[in-house]
Amino acid sequence: MYAFLSGAILYVNQISLWFLMIIAGIINILRFNTLLTLPVEIMPKEHAGTASGVVVSIGYMGVVVGPLIAGQILDLTGTLQSVFCYFDSFIFDNHGVCLFNPKN
């Protein structure tokens, strides 16, 4: 399926592809800004800086550790599809923990 989608990109009109990339970029910027301002809005004033720092630190830890884990999975399995399946299941599990975690 992934090969079909990547192959389909080659036959898309270039203007349509530019339009999709612009929309994806705008959505990505909006997501990033929301992620950075959310801890400041939720936490009390005295902990806003710490909360913001924790969010940014965890994000950069993922930037460093993610490719290392992906490389190990790729070496063990030999396919990129298994890397995506592993990370998708990890994200799905984290969503389940966040949704079903009781609030204080």
N, C-alpha and C positions, 0 to 999 in steps of 0.2 A: 504494500500500500504506500509506504514512504517513497519507494522508487517511482511509483505512478505520479505522486504529487510533485516530486522534484522534477520529473520529466515534463509534467504539465506546465511548469513555470517557464520552460524554454519556449513554449508555443503561445504564451500570453502576449498580448499587445504591450509594447514597451510603455506606453502612456498609462495603461491600466496597472502595470507593475509599479511604476513610479507613484501612482495614486495610492496603491495598497501600502507601499513602504512609508509614505508620508503619514497615512492614517495610523500605521503601526508605531511610528515614532512619536506621534502626538499622544497616543494612548500610553506608551511606555513612560514618557515624561510625566504625564498626569499621575500615573501609579507611583512613580518614585517620589514626587512632591508630597503626595498624600501619605506615603509611608514615613517620610521624615517629619511631617507636622503632626501626625496623629499622637505620638507620645507626649508632645508638648501640650496638646489640648486636653489629654486625658489625665495626666499626672498633676499633682500639686506643684505650685511654683518652685518650691525648694528642691524638688526631685526632677524637674523638667530637663535639666542639662544631663543628668545621669541617665535618664531614660532615653534621651536622644542618642547619647554616646553608646549605650548598649545596643540599640537598633542598628546603628552604623557599624559597630564592631562585629556583630553577628553577620551582617551582610558581607563584610570583607572577609570574614572567616570562611564563609561559603564560597567566595571567589577564589580563595587559596586552596581550600580542601576539595571543592567540587571537581576540578579537572584531574586531581590526583586519584580520586575514587573512580572517576569515569575511565581514566587510563588503565587502572587495574582491572576493572570489569571488562574493558575492551580486550586486554591481554588474555584474560581467562576465557572469554567466550568467543572472541573473534568477530563479533558483529556489533554495530552501533545500535541496532534495534534492542538488544538486551540492555544496553546502557539507558536508553529512554524508558524501557519498561521498568527497570529498577527504580529510576528516579521518579517516575509517575506513581509507582506503588508507594514510595516513601512520602511523596506529597499527599497522596490520598490518605495514608495512615495519619499524617499530621493533621489533616483537616478533620478526621474523625475524632482525634484527641481534643482538638480545640472546640469542636461542636458539642461533644458530650461531657466536657469537663464541668463539674458543678461550680457555680459561682459562690463566692463567700458572702 
